Amino acid sequence: MILLSDPRVSGIPVRDCGEPLAEIAADPAVVLSHQERDPAGAYGRARTGVLRRLRSASRSLPDGIRFLVVEGHRGSAEQARRFARHEDRLRRSGITDPVELRRRTSAFVSPVEVAPHCAGAALDLTLIDADGTELDMGGAVNAHRTGDERSCPLDAPGLPDAARDHRRLLARALRGAGFVNYPTEWWHWSYGDRYWALISAAGSAMYGPV
């Protein structure tokens, strides 16, 4: 498993294509949650190319199923704050080796210099039915915050059959549109950032911090 702290990720060059951020809520096929709302509204934006691919992925979902986007773009200051907070939580749990601390922290919060959300390239999302009810995914988005780290990996063991099927549906739609998953978080998918470039062998990232 390649984590975002891996030097191979930071070693990917960025050739930003200059695409602007766009409003996620402008797409009627997608629902935007207010769970991670920030004062500037950054959470509700992503690069136009990312949203174009999200629309493509939406068209492959069964009738009555839609994406619920929890968070898109995230500012660098907020990313750094979340990284420091999670790092401190792990330090207080007894992890003191700096290398291991950084590695464990990056399993759930990216180092700011390579963060896909800061590039407008990442979406945290799940699935909802026609009534707006979230499908059973075997664990909540950002479940690591409440200590449920076991359910967070996309291929987490021991999931109920329904949750496993829903994760497969999510993955099939997003992968079909070109997204890559961060394997420690079933809800995190990105396109065009450094992690995407490494996993997809693209050679360089399309999107840098914005």
C-alpha positions in Angstrom: 0.0 0.0 0.0 1.4 3.4 -1.0 0.7 6.1 1.5 0.7 9.9 0.7 3.9 10.3 2.8 5.8 8.0 0.4 8.7 9.9 -1.3 7.5 8.6 -4.6 4.4 10.8 -4.3 6.3 14.0 -3.6 8.8 13.1 -6.4 6.0 13.4 -9.0 6.3 16.7 -10.9 3.3 19.0 -11.2 2.4 20.6 -14.5 -0.7 22.4 -13.5 -3.1 22.8 -16.4 -4.7 25.9 -14.9 -8.3 24.6 -14.7 -10.4 26.6 -12.2 -12.4 25.4 -9.3 -16.1 25.0 -9.9 -19.2 24.5 -7.7 -20.1 20.9 -7.0 -23.7 21.8 -6.2 -24.2 23.2 -9.8 -24.5 19.6 -11.0 -28.1 18.3 -10.4 -26.9 14.7 -10.6 -24.8 15.1 -7.5 -25.8 16.0 -3.9 -23.5 18.1 -1.7 -23.4 17.4 2.0 -22.9 20.2 4.5 -21.0 18.0 6.9 -17.6 19.6 6.2 -18.8 23.1 5.4 -16.1 25.8 5.9 -16.7 29.6 6.0 -15.2 30.1 2.5 -17.2 27.3 1.0 -14.1 25.6 -0.4 -15.5 22.2 0.6 -18.1 22.6 -2.2 -15.6 23.1 -5.1 -13.3 21.0 -7.2 -11.5 21.3 -10.5 -13.7 21.5 -13.5 -12.1 18.3 -15.0 -12.7 16.4 -11.7 -16.4 17.4 -11.8 -16.7 16.5 -15.5 -15.5 13.0 -14.6 -17.8 12.8 -11.6 -20.7 13.5 -13.9 -19.5 10.7 -16.2 -19.3 8.4 -13.1 -22.8 9.4 -12.1 -24.2 8.2 -15.4 -23.0 4.7 -14.7 -24.8 4.4 -11.4 -28.1 2.5 -11.3 -31.4 4.5 -11.4 -32.2 6.1 -8.1 -28.6 6.0 -6.8 -26.6 9.2 -6.6 -23.3 10.5 -5.2 -23.3 12.4 -2.0 -20.1 14.6 -1.9 -18.9 15.3 1.6 -15.9 17.4 0.7 -13.9 18.7 -2.3 -11.3 21.4 -2.1 -9.5 22.1 1.1 -7.2 25.1 1.8 -3.6 24.5 2.7 -4.0 26.0 6.2 -6.9 23.7 7.0 -5.0 20.7 5.7 -2.0 21.6 7.9 -4.2 22.0 10.9 -5.8 18.6 10.3 -2.5 16.9 9.8 -1.1 18.4 13.0 -4.2 17.5 15.0 -4.1 13.8 13.9 -0.4 13.7 14.4 -0.8 15.0 17.9 -3.5 12.4 18.6 -1.2 9.6 17.5 1.7 11.0 19.5 -0.4 11.0 22.6 -1.3 7.4 22.0 2.4 6.5 22.4 3.9 6.8 18.8 7.1 8.8 19.1 9.3 7.8 16.3 9.2 10.7 13.8 9.2 8.5 10.7 6.5 6.1 12.0 4.5 9.1 13.3 4.5 10.7 9.8 3.6 7.5 8.1 0.7 6.7 10.5 -0.6 10.2 10.3 -0.6 10.2 6.5 -2.8 7.0 6.4 -5.7 9.3 7.1 -4.5 12.9 6.6 -2.2 13.9 3.8 1.0 15.9 4.3 0.0 19.4 3.0 2.6 19.5 0.3 1.1 16.6 -1.6 -2.6 16.8 -0.4 -5.0 16.0 -3.2 -7.8 18.1 -1.6 -5.5 21.2 -1.7 -5.2 20.7 -5.4 -8.9 20.6 -5.9 -8.4 17.1 -7.2 -10.0 14.9 -4.5 -13.6 14.2 -3.5 -14.8 12.5 -0.3 -18.1 10.9 -1.2 -20.6 8.1 -0.7 -23.8 6.9 -2.2 -27.4 7.8 -1.5 -30.8 6.4 -2.6 -33.7 8.2 -4.2 -34.9 9.4 -0.8 -31.5 10.9 0.1 -30.6 8.1 2.6 -27.0 7.0 2.6 -26.4 3.5 1.5 -24.8 1.1 4.0 -21.0 1.3 3.2 -19.9 -0.7 6.3 -18.6 2.4 8.0 -19.0 6.2 7.9 -17.0 8.7 5.9 -14.1 9.8 8.1 -14.8 7.0 10.5 -11.2 7.2 11.7 -12.2 10.3 13.7 -14.3 8.2 16.0 -11.8 5.4 16.3 -13.4 3.1 13.7 -10.2 2.7 11.6 -11.0 -1.0 10.9 -13.8 -0.2 8.5 -12.0 2.6 6.6 -9.9 0.7 4.0 -11.8 0.1 0.7 -11.1 -3.6 1.0 -11.7 -3.8 4.8 -12.4 -7.4 6.0 -15.6 -8.6 7.6 -18.0 -6.2 5.9 -21.6 -7.2 5.5 -22.5 -8.3 2.0 -24.6 -5.2 1.3 -21.8 -2.9 2.3 -19.3 -4.8 0.2 -21.6 -4.6 -2.8 -22.1 -0.8 -2.3 -18.4 -0.2 -2.1 -17.9 -2.2 -5.3 -20.6 -0.1 -7.0 -18.9 3.1 -5.9 -15.4 1.9 -7.0 -16.6 0.6 -10.4 -18.3 3.9 -11.2 -15.4 6.1 -10.1 -12.6 3.9 -11.6 -14.5 3.8 -14.8 -14.3 7.6 -14.9 -10.5 7.7 -14.3 -10.4 8.3 -10.5 -8.1 6.5 -8.1 -8.8 5.5 -4.5 -6.7 6.2 -1.5 -6.9 2.6 -0.2 -7.0 3.5 3.6 -10.2 5.5 3.0 -13.0 4.0 0.9 -14.6 7.4 0.5 -11.5 9.3 -0.9 -11.1 9.4 -4.7 -8.9 11.7 -6.8 -8.0 12.6 -10.3 -5.1 14.7 -11.7 -3.0 15.1 -8.4 0.4 13.6 -7.6 -1.0 10.4 -6.0 -3.2 9.8 -9.0 -0.2 10.4 -11.3 1.9 7.8 -9.4 -0.8 5.2 -9.3 -1.9 5.6 -12.9 1.7 6.0 -14.2 0.8 9.4 -15.7 4.3 10.8 -15.3 3.2 14.2 -13.9 0.3 15.7 -12.0 -2.2 17.9 -13.8 -3.2 19.8 -10.6 -1.1 21.4 -7.9 -2.2 23.4 -4.8 -4.8 26.1 -5.5 
